[in-house]
């Protein structure tokens, strides 16, 4: 167990209830890659369609199914986090300025840890980067089509 700044033990990820969200579980890695693949698949539909319409269609299905799986996972994670917060009445305790028990502090640490998720930041960067590339491709293709 790691030590906090006041030398009290702090839970590490192995004992965190939200480890599947922010930790390096196989589930979180799987859905990280599903999100990346879905993002790329949705952004390459048009270029693939110009090569072969069938590949464009395959890319569309891969992207849509990937997003369905990814967002079902994200929904379940958020629902689980919400359930933990409600069951512990953490929101009410914080709103009323109540002194938090060690268990509440541990729970709050787990929630903050789950929000500091580097894989989610990378996923957003990939979505942004691939979207910019798709827009540039589309603009250049459209400019060529209309003769500019």
C-alpha contacts under 8 A as a table, 3 or more apart, distances in Angstrom:
res1	aa1	res2	aa2	distance
1	X	9	X	5.95
1	X	10	X	6.01
1	X	11	X	5.85
1	X	12	X	5.73
2	X	9	X	5.78
2	X	10	X	5.26
2	X	11	X	6.77
2	X	12	X	6.45
3	X	6	X	7.68
3	X	7	X	5.14
3	X	8	X	5.56
3	X	9	X	4.58
3	X	10	X	5.45
4	X	7	X	5.10
4	X	8	X	5.40
4	X	9	X	6.10
4	X	10	X	5.78
5	X	8	X	7.41
10	X	106	X	7.39
11	X	14	X	7.90
11	X	15	X	6.31
11	X	16	X	6.82
11	X	106	X	6.98
12	X	15	X	6.00
12	X	16	X	6.65
13	X	16	X	4.96
13	X	19	X	5.82
13	X	23	X	6.40
14	X	19	X	6.95
15	X	19	X	7.64
16	X	19	X	5.18
16	X	110	X	6.21
17	X	20	X	7.83
17	X	110	X	7.25
18	X	21	X	5.43
18	X	22	X	6.83
18	X	23	X	7.83
18	X	81	X	7.51
18	X	110	X	6.38
18	X	111	X	7.27
18	X	114	X	6.44
19	X	22	X	5.47
19	X	23	X	4.63
19	X	24	X	7.53
19	X	25	X	7.14
19	X	114	X	7.49
20	X	23	X	5.60
20	X	24	X	7.15
20	X	25	X	5.54
20	X	27	X	6.60
20	X	28	X	5.77
21	X	28	X	6.25
21	X	77	X	6.72
21	X	114	X	5.86
21	X	117	X	7.85
22	X	28	X	7.52
22	X	113	X	6.79
22	X	114	X	4.67
22	X	115	X	7.38
22	X	116	X	7.29
22	X	117	X	5.27
22	X	118	X	7.96
22	X	119	X	7.94
23	X	28	X	7.30
23	X	114	X	7.91
24	X	28	X	6.37
24	X	29	X	6.58
25	X	28	X	5.32
25	X	29	X	6.39
26	X	29	X	5.11
26	X	30	X	5.99
27	X	30	X	5.07
27	X	31	X	6.27
28	X	31	X	5.31
28	X	32	X	5.98
29	X	32	X	4.93
29	X	33	X	6.30
30	X	33	X	5.37
30	X	34	X	6.20
31	X	34	X	4.74
31	X	35	X	6.03
31	X	69	X	7.85
31	X	70	X	5.89
31	X	73	X	7.41
32	X	35	X	5.28
32	X	36	X	6.42
32	X	70	X	8.00
32	X	119	X	6.73
32	X	120	X	7.62
32	X	123	X	7.13
33	X	36	X	4.96
33	X	37	X	6.04
34	X	37	X	5.21
34	X	38	X	6.01
34	X	66	X	5.70
34	X	67	X	7.68
34	X	69	X	7.65
34	X	70	X	6.41
35	X	38	X	5.17
35	X	39	X	6.07
35	X	66	X	6.45
35	X	67	X	6.47
35	X	70	X	5.77
35	X	123	X	7.04
36	X	39	X	5.14
36	X	40	X	6.25
36	X	123	X	6.37
36	X	126	X	6.99
36	X	127	X	7.60
37	X	40	X	5.24
37	X	41	X	5.95
37	X	63	X	7.13
37	X	66	X	7.17
38	X	41	X	5.03
38	X	42	X	6.13
38	X	62	X	6.32
38	X	63	X	3.97
38	X	64	X	6.85
38	X	65	X	7.60
38	X	66	X	4.78
38	X	67	X	5.83
39	X	42	X	5.36
39	X	43	X	6.39
39	X	63	X	6.44
39	X	67	X	7.83
39	X	126	X	7.73
39	X	127	X	5.99
39	X	130	X	7.61
40	X	43	X	5.14
40	X	44	X	6.26
40	X	63	X	7.53
40	X	127	X	7.75
40	X	130	X	6.57
41	X	44	X	5.45
41	X	45	X	6.54
41	X	59	X	5.00
41	X	60	X	6.53
41	X	62	X	6.35
41	X	63	X	4.89
42	X	45	X	5.76
42	X	59	X	6.50
42	X	60	X	5.84
42	X	62	X	7.92
42	X	63	X	4.98
42	X	64	X	7.47
43	X	46	X	7.51
43	X	130	X	6.62
43	X	131	X	6.34
43	X	134	X	5.69
44	X	47	X	5.47
44	X	48	X	6.06
44	X	56	X	7.58
44	X	59	X	7.15
44	X	134	X	7.01
45	X	48	X	5.26
45	X	49	X	5.94
45	X	55	X	7.71
45	X	56	X	4.60
45	X	57	X	7.23
45	X	59	X	5.68
45	X	60	X	6.17
46	X	49	X	4.93
46	X	50	X	6.39
46	X	56	X	6.43
46	X	138	X	7.99
47	X	50	X	5.34
47	X	51	X	6.72
47	X	56	X	7.58
48	X	51	X	5.09
48	X	52	X	6.03
48	X	53	X	6.94
48	X	55	X	5.59
48	X	56	X	4.80
48	X	59	X	7.80
49	X	52	X	5.00
49	X	53	X	4.23
49	X	54	X	7.01
49	X	55	X	6.16
49	X	56	X	4.21
49	X	57	X	7.42
50	X	53	X	6.60
50	X	56	X	7.92
51	X	55	X	7.67
52	X	55	X	5.48
52	X	56	X	6.71
53	X	56	X	5.06
53	X	57	X	6.32
54	X	57	X	5.10
54	X	58	X	6.20
55	X	58	X	4.98
55	X	59	X	6.05
56	X	59	X	5.10
56	X	60	X	6.23
57	X	60	X	5.01
57	X	61	X	6.35
58	X	61	X	5.21
58	X	62	X	6.15
59	X	62	X	5.10
59	X	63	X	6.04
60	X	63	X	5.14
60	X	64	X	6.09
61	X	64	X	5.20
61	X	65	X	5.95
62	X	65	X	5.39
62	X	66	X	5.83
63	X	66	X	5.04
63	X	67	X	6.11
64	X	67	X	5.16
64	X	68	X	6.17
65	X	68	X	4.96
65	X	69	X	6.23
66	X	69	X	5.23
66	X	70	X	6.03
67	X	70	X	4.91
67	X	71	X	5.84
68	X	71	X	5.42
68	X	72	X	6.07
69	X	72	X	5.24
69	X	73	X	6.26
70	X	73	X	5.19
70	X	74	X	6.24
71	X	74	X	4.83
71	X	75	X	5.90
72	X	75	X	5.08
72	X	76	X	6.22
73	X	76	X	5.18
73	X	77	X	6.25
74	X	77	X	5.06
74	X	78	X	6.18
75	X	78	X	5.17
75	X	79	X	5.97
76	X	79	X	5.00
76	X	80	X	6.01
77	X	80	X	5.13
77	X	81	X	6.20
78	X	81	X	5.06
78	X	82	X	6.07
79	X	82	X	5.05
79	X	83	X	6.12
80	X	83	X	5.03
80	X	84	X	6.29
81	X	84	X	5.18
81	X	85	X	6.31
81	X	111	X	7.50
82	X	85	X	5.11
82	X	86	X	6.17
83	X	86	X	5.13
83	X	87	X	6.00
84	X	87	X	5.22
84	X	88	X	6.14
85	X	88	X	5.37
85	X	89	X	5.97
85	X	90	X	5.46
85	X	91	X	6.67
86	X	89	X	4.95
86	X	90	X	6.78
86	X	91	X	7.35
87	X	90	X	7.90
88	X	104	X	7.49
89	X	92	X	5.50
89	X	93	X	6.34
90	X	93	X	5.06
90	X	94	X	6.15
90	X	104	X	6.95
90	X	108	X	7.98
91	X	94	X	5.24
91	X	95	X	6.05
92	X	95	X	4.99
92	X	96	X	6.10
93	X	96	X	5.35
93	X	97	X	6.13
93	X	98	X	5.06
93	X	99	X	7.57
93	X	100	X	7.25
94	X	97	X	5.07
94	X	98	X	6.17
95	X	98	X	7.75
100	X	103	X	7.84
100	X	104	X	5.54
100	X	105	X	6.16
101	X	104	X	5.12
101	X	105	X	6.29
102	X	105	X	5.02
102	X	106	X	6.14
103	X	106	X	5.03
103	X	107	X	6.18
104	X	107	X	4.97
104	X	108	X	6.09
105	X	108	X	5.04
105	X	109	X	6.12
106	X	109	X	5.03
106	X	110	X	6.24
107	X	110	X	5.02
107	X	111	X	6.30
108	X	111	X	5.12
108	X	112	X	6.17
109	X	112	X	5.14
109	X	113	X	5.96
110	X	113	X	5.02
110	X	114	X	6.14
111	X	114	X	5.10
111	X	115	X	6.40
112	X	115	X	5.14
112	X	116	X	6.45
113	X	116	X	5.16
113	X	117	X	7.25
114	X	117	X	5.94
117	X	120	X	5.55
117	X	121	X	6.74
118	X	121	X	5.05
118	X	122	X	6.21
119	X	122	X	5.06
119	X	123	X	6.08
120	X	123	X	4.94
120	X	124	X	6.28
121	X	124	X	5.14
121	X	125	X	6.24
122	X	125	X	4.98
122	X	126	X	6.15
123	X	126	X	5.15
123	X	127	X	6.19
124	X	127	X	5.01
124	X	128	X	6.10
125	X	128	X	5.04
125	X	129	X	5.95
126	X	129	X	5.08
126	X	130	X	5.86
127	X	130	X	5.47
127	X	131	X	5.90
128	X	131	X	5.14
128	X	132	X	6.19
129	X	132	X	5.21
129	X	133	X	6.34
130	X	133	X	5.04
130	X	134	X	6.08
131	X	134	X	4.98
131	X	135	X	6.13
132	X	135	X	5.08
132	X	136	X	6.18
133	X	136	X	5.09
133	X	137	X	6.13
134	X	137	X	5.08
134	X	138	X	6.08
135	X	138	X	5.02
135	X	139	X	6.05
136	X	139	X	5.17
136	X	140	X	6.09
137	X	140	X	5.24
137	X	141	X	5.97
138	X	141	X	5.06
138	X	142	X	5.94
139	X	142	X	5.08
139	X	143	X	5.98
140	X	143	X	5.12
140	X	144	X	6.20
141	X	144	X	5.14
141	X	145	X	6.20
142	X	145	X	4.90
142	X	146	X	6.25
143	X	146	X	5.37
143	X	147	X	6.15
143	X	148	X	5.24
144	X	147	X	5.15
144	X	148	X	6.00
145	X	148	X	7.80
